[in-house]
């Protein structure tokens, strides 16, 4: 998820990376003034193309695309990976970054301004200080998703029903298109109750158990004037069926049958909280091109290369091998561990990079004279390793 700019041991690159991260964070938090209509229209024409290509890193509220998972415990690494794994199967993974919000970070780290969604997935009581911080996040337009947690607000309280604990029940969920869907879910043993009726417009019931009491298990709450909202669930939408503590084989089979519906409901909840759940198409890997701004240097480099590759033109490293070839062949193999590098510059063209413009602007004596260019690769860390 986190590709460093260069070698992790390079102090200069780490400083550059950190300053870049700080700049992006600062820019994300800034209120950018509105431009004149003329400027706006010109910018819109220019930017439409980029937007079409999927630069959707910041949502309409201007918050960076960070998703935080709060588990109330520092030893909850396994639980974090479980919840993260389920999320990654639902959201557009290229548009969001998922982190664990540790206990000591709740009151100190600047996550309130730098996050889009907070997931609270702990049954342990939420301290008063943490609750205030979560409410502050909502007041600034943040979104909260509760998975069997003790976190509530807006006159909603949790009532414990021990006979429901770790049992599988049929749940009726109201979808965004006003239809209902029935599925079997493992429930926490708690239900929601409204204690104050004056804020009923801020509370919406999304799901009830299909039992005599019609117990409420998923609610939608709004807060503040900046678009803050929360969806709280006492049904385990976040757990993979293999990790659930089910009592009988019958329960396991009921959950298995409902598994696709569980994903459907979870995606719908995430979409209603403003997240993108259309999965990005992973682009095909492309060959690399060996480019140079100077023909003499290019020839000198190729001569040096002859002694640095084997008979097949291969230069192997620990993770990725580079296979140097003179021209692009139609049946060329490209894999994460084997990247062909085309040495003939005459066949190079790209809509994303102009070698001519690069040459005209390069002012250095030595640096940047030799380039390795590729449209799509896995990670440059592996590519340059060795």
C-alpha positions in Angstrom: 0.0 0.0 0.0 2.8 2.4 0.8 5.3 2.7 -2.0 8.4 4.7 -0.9 9.9 7.0 -3.4 13.2 5.2 -3.3 15.3 3.0 -1.1 14.0 3.0 2.5 17.6 3.5 3.7 18.1 6.7 1.7 17.7 9.6 4.2 17.3 12.2 1.5 14.4 10.3 -0.2 12.7 9.7 3.1 12.8 13.4 3.9 11.4 14.2 0.4 8.7 11.6 0.9 7.7 13.0 4.3 7.7 16.6 3.0 5.5 15.5 0.1 3.0 13.8 2.5 2.9 16.9 4.6 2.3 19.1 1.6 -0.6 16.9 0.4 -2.0 16.8 3.9 -1.8 20.6 4.2 -3.3 21.1 0.7 -6.2 18.7 1.6 -7.0 20.7 4.7 -6.8 24.1 3.0 -9.9 26.0 2.0 -9.1 26.8 -1.6 -10.7 30.1 -2.7 -13.2 30.1 -5.5 -11.9 31.2 -8.9 -13.6 33.5 -11.3 -16.1 32.0 -13.7 -13.7 32.4 -16.6 -10.9 30.6 -14.8 -13.4 27.9 -13.6 -14.7 27.2 -17.1 -11.1 26.8 -18.5 -10.1 24.6 -15.6 -13.2 22.5 -15.9 -12.4 21.8 -19.6 -8.9 20.9 -18.7 -9.7 18.8 -15.6 -12.7 16.9 -17.0 -10.3 14.5 -18.8 -8.4 13.8 -15.6 -11.5 13.2 -13.6 -12.7 10.8 -16.2 -9.5 8.8 -15.7 -10.4 8.2 -12.1 -8.6 10.7 -9.9 -11.1 10.4 -7.1 -8.7 10.6 -4.1 -10.6 13.3 -2.2 -14.4 13.3 -1.6 -16.7 16.3 -2.0 -16.2 17.3 1.7 -12.5 17.7 0.9 -11.3 15.0 3.3 -8.4 12.8 2.4 -9.5 9.2 1.5 -8.4 7.6 4.8 -10.5 4.9 6.4 -9.7 4.2 10.1 -10.6 1.1 12.1 -10.9 1.6 15.8 -10.8 -1.7 17.8 -10.3 -0.3 21.3 -7.3 -2.6 21.9 -3.6 -2.5 20.9 -3.5 -6.3 20.6 -6.3 -6.5 18.0 -4.1 -7.1 15.0 -6.0 -10.2 13.8 -9.4 -8.4 14.1 -8.0 -5.4 12.2 -6.8 -7.6 9.3 -10.3 -9.4 9.3 -12.2 -6.1 9.0 -9.7 -4.6 6.6 -9.9 -7.7 4.4 -13.8 -7.5 4.2 -13.6 -3.8 3.4 -11.1 -4.3 0.6 -13.5 -6.8 -1.0 -16.2 -4.1 -1.1 -14.6 -0.7 -1.8 -12.6 0.6 -4.7 -9.2 -0.3 -3.1 -7.3 2.1 -5.4 -9.3 5.1 -4.0 -8.9 4.6 -0.2 -6.2 3.8 2.3 -7.1 1.8 5.5 -5.3 2.3 8.8 -5.8 1.1 12.4 -6.7 4.0 14.8 -4.8 3.1 17.9 -6.0 4.0 21.4 -3.2 6.5 22.0 -3.9 8.2 18.7 -7.6 9.0 19.3 -7.0 12.2 21.3 -3.6 13.2 19.8 -3.3 12.4 16.1 -5.0 14.8 13.6 -7.2 12.1 12.2 -10.4 14.1 12.7 -9.6 16.4 9.8 -7.7 13.8 7.7 -10.2 10.9 7.5 -13.3 10.1 5.6 -14.7 7.2 7.5 -14.2 5.8 11.0 -15.1 2.2 11.7 -15.8 1.4 15.4 -15.6 -2.3 15.8 -15.3 -3.0 19.5 -17.9 -4.1 22.1 -15.8 -2.5 24.9 -17.1 0.7 26.4 -16.0 3.9 24.7 -14.5 6.4 27.1 -16.1 9.8 27.5 -13.0 11.5 26.0 -13.0 9.2 22.9 -16.8 9.6 22.5 -16.3 13.4 22.5 -13.6 13.0 19.8 -15.9 10.8 17.7 -18.7 13.3 17.9 -16.2 16.1 16.9 -15.4 14.0 13.8 -19.1 13.8 13.0 -19.6 17.5 13.5 -17.0 18.1 10.9 -18.8 16.0 8.3 -17.2 12.7 9.1 -18.9 9.3 8.7 -18.9 6.5 11.3 -19.7 2.9 10.7 -20.3 0.8 13.9 -19.9 -2.9 14.0 -21.4 -4.4 17.2 -19.9 -1.5 19.1 -21.1 0.3 22.2 -20.9 3.7 20.5 -24.3 5.5 20.2 -25.7 9.1 20.2 -28.9 11.0 19.3 -31.1 9.4 21.9 -30.3 5.9 20.8 -29.2 3.4 23.5 -28.1 -0.2 23.5 -30.1 -2.8 25.3 -28.5 -6.2 26.0 -30.4 -9.4 25.2 -28.2 -12.2 26.3 -30.4 -14.9 24.6 -29.5 -13.3 21.3 -25.7 -13.4 21.9 -23.7 -15.2 19.2 -26.9 -16.5 17.6 -27.9 -16.5 13.9 -31.1 -14.8 13.1 -33.1 -13.8 10.0 -32.7 -10.0 9.5 -34.9 -7.7 7.4 -32.9 -4.9 5.9 -34.5 -1.8 4.2 -32.5 -0.9 1.1 -32.0 2.5 -0.5 -34.5 1.8 -3.2 -37.1 1.2 -0.4 -37.2 -2.6 -1.1 -36.5 -5.1 1.7 -34.0 -8.0 1.7 -34.0 -10.9 4.1 -30.8 -12.7 5.2 -29.3 -14.6 8.1 -26.7 -12.8 10.2 -24.8 -13.5 13.4 -26.1 -11.0 16.0 -24.1 -9.5 18.9 -26.6 -10.0 21.7 -27.5 -6.3 21.8 -30.3 -4.3 20.2 -31.0 -0.5 19.7 -33.7 1.4 21.5 -34.9 5.0 21.2 -35.1 6.8 24.5 -35.9 10.3 23.2 -38.6 10.9 20.6 -37.9 14.6 19.8 -35.0 13.7 17.4 -36.9 11.1 15.4 -36.1 12.9 12.1 -32.4 12.2 12.8 -32.9 8.5 13.4 -33.8 5.9 10.8 -34.2 2.2 11.4 -32.5 0.2 8.6 -32.9 -3.3 9.9 -34.9 -5.4 12.4 -34.8 -9.0 13.5 -37.5 -11.1 12.0 -38.8 -12.1 15.5 -41.8 -11.3 17.6 -40.2 -8.2 19.2 -39.0 -6.9 15.8 -35.7 -5.8 17.5 -33.8 -3.0 15.9 -30.3 -4.1 14.9 -29.1 -1.4 12.3 -29.8 2.3 12.6 -28.8 5.4 10.5 -28.2 8.6 12.5 -27.3 12.1 11.3 -25.4 14.8 13.3 -24.6 18.4 12.9 -24.9 20.7 9.9 -21.8 19.5 7.9 -23.2 16.1 6.7 -22.0 14.0 9.6 -23.7 10.6 9.8 -23.4 7.2 11.3 -24.7 3.7 10.5 -24.5 1.5 13.6 -25.1 -2.3 13.4 -25.5 -4.9 16.1 -25.4 -7.6 13.4 -22.0 -8.9 12.3 -21.6 -7.6 8.7 -17.9 -7.3 9.1 -16.9 -10.9 9.9 -16.0 -13.6 7.4 -18.1 -16.7 7.9 -15.0 -18.8 8.6 -14.0 -16.5 11.5 -17.4 -16.4 13.1 -18.0 -18.1 16.4 -21.0 -20.2 15.4 -22.5 -22.9 17.5 -23.9 -25.4 15.1 -23.3 -26.6 11.5 -26.9 -25.5 10.7 -26.0 -21.9 11.7 -22.9 -22.1 9.6 -24.9 -23.2 6.6 -27.4 -20.4 7.1 -24.6 -17.8 7.1 -23.0 -19.4 4.0 -26.3 -19.2 2.1 -26.6 -15.5 3.0 -23.0 -14.5 2.4 -23.5 -12.9 -1.0 -26.4 -10.9 0.5 -24.2 -9.8 3.4 -21.7 -8.3 0.9 -24.6 -6.6 -0.9 -25.8 -5.0 2.3 -22.3 -4.0 3.4 -21.6 -2.4 0.0 -24.9 -0.5 0.1 -24.1 0.8 3.6 -20.6 2.0 2.4 -22.1 3.7 -0.7 -24.7 5.5 1.5 -21.8 6.8 3.6 -20.2 8.3 0.4 -17.7 5.6 -0.6 -17.0 4.2 -4.0 -17.7 0.5 -4.3 -17.2 0.0 -8.0 -14.0 -2.1 -8.3 -11.3 -0.5 -10.5 -10.2 -2.5 -13.5 -6.6 -3.5 -12.9 -4.5 -2.3 -15.9 -2.3 -4.8 -17.8 1.5 -4.5 -17.1 3.4 -2.9 -19.9 7.1 -3.2 -21.0 9.7 -0.7 -20.0 11.7 1.5 -22.3 15.3 2.4 -21.9 15.4 6.1 -22.9 18.2 8.6 -23.0 18.3 12.4 -23.7 21.7 11.9 -25.4 22.5 9.4 -28.2 26.1 9.0 -27.2 25.2 8.2 -23.6 22.6 5.8 -24.8 25.1 3.8 -26.9 27.7 3.9 -24.0 25.1 2.5 -21.6 24.1 -0.3 -24.1 27.8 -1.2 -24.3 28.1 -1.3 -20.5 24.9 -3.4 -20.4 26.4 -6.1 -22.6 28.7 -7.1 -19.7 25.9 -6.9 -17.1 23.4 -9.3 -18.5 23.5 -13.0 -19.4 23.3 -14.6 -22.8 19.5 -14.1 -22.9 19.8 -10.4 -22.1 18.5 -11.0 -18.5 19.6 -9.1 -15.4 18.1 -10.8 -12.4 17.5 -9.3 -9.0 15.8 -10.6 -5.8 12.2 -9.7 -6.9 12.1 -8.5 -10.5 14.2 -9.6 -13.5 14.8 -7.2 -16.4 15.0 -8.8 -19.9 16.7 -6.3 -22.3 15.4 -6.7 -25.9 16.0 -4.4 -28.9 12.4 -4.2 -30.0 8.8 -4.9 -28.9 7.5 -8.3 -29.9 3.8 -9.2 -30.0 4.1 -12.3 -27.9 6.4 -10.7 -25.3 5.9 -12.1 -21.8 5.3 -9.5 -19.1 4.9 -10.5 -15.5 5.4 -8.9 -12.0 8.7 -10.9 -11.8 9.8 -10.5 -15.4 9.8 -7.1 -17.1 11.0 -6.7 -20.7 13.1 -3.5 -21.3 13.1 -2.3 -24.9 16.4 -0.6 -25.8 15.5 0.8 -29.3 14.2 4.4 -28.7 12.8 4.6 -32.2 9.7 2.6 -31.3 8.9 4.6 -28.2 5.7 6.7 -27.9 3.5 7.6 -25.0 0.6 10.0 -24.4 1.8 10.4 -20.8 5.4 11.3 -21.4 7.3 13.4 -24.0 11.0 12.6 -24.3 11.5 15.7 -26.4 10.0 18.0 -23.7 12.1 16.2 -21.1 15.3 16.7 -23.1 14.6 20.4 -23.7 14.1 21.0 -19.9 16.9 18.7 -18.5 19.6 21.0 -17.1 21.9 18.5 -15.3 25.3 17.3 -16.2 24.9 13.7 -15.3 21.6 12.9 -13.5 18.5 11.9 -15.5 20.4 11.2 -18.7 19.2 7.5 -18.7 15.6 6.7 -18.1 13.6 3.6 -17.5 10.0 4.4 -18.5 6.9 2.2 -18.1 3.2 3.0 -18.3 2.1 0.3 -15.8 4.2 -1.5 -13.2 3.6 -3.2 -9.9 6.0 -1.2 -7.6 9.1 0.7 -8.4 10.7 -0.5 -5.1 10.8 -4.0 -6.5 11.8 -2.8 -10.0 14.9 -1.0 -8.7 15.9 -3.5 -6.0 19.3 -4.7 -7.0 
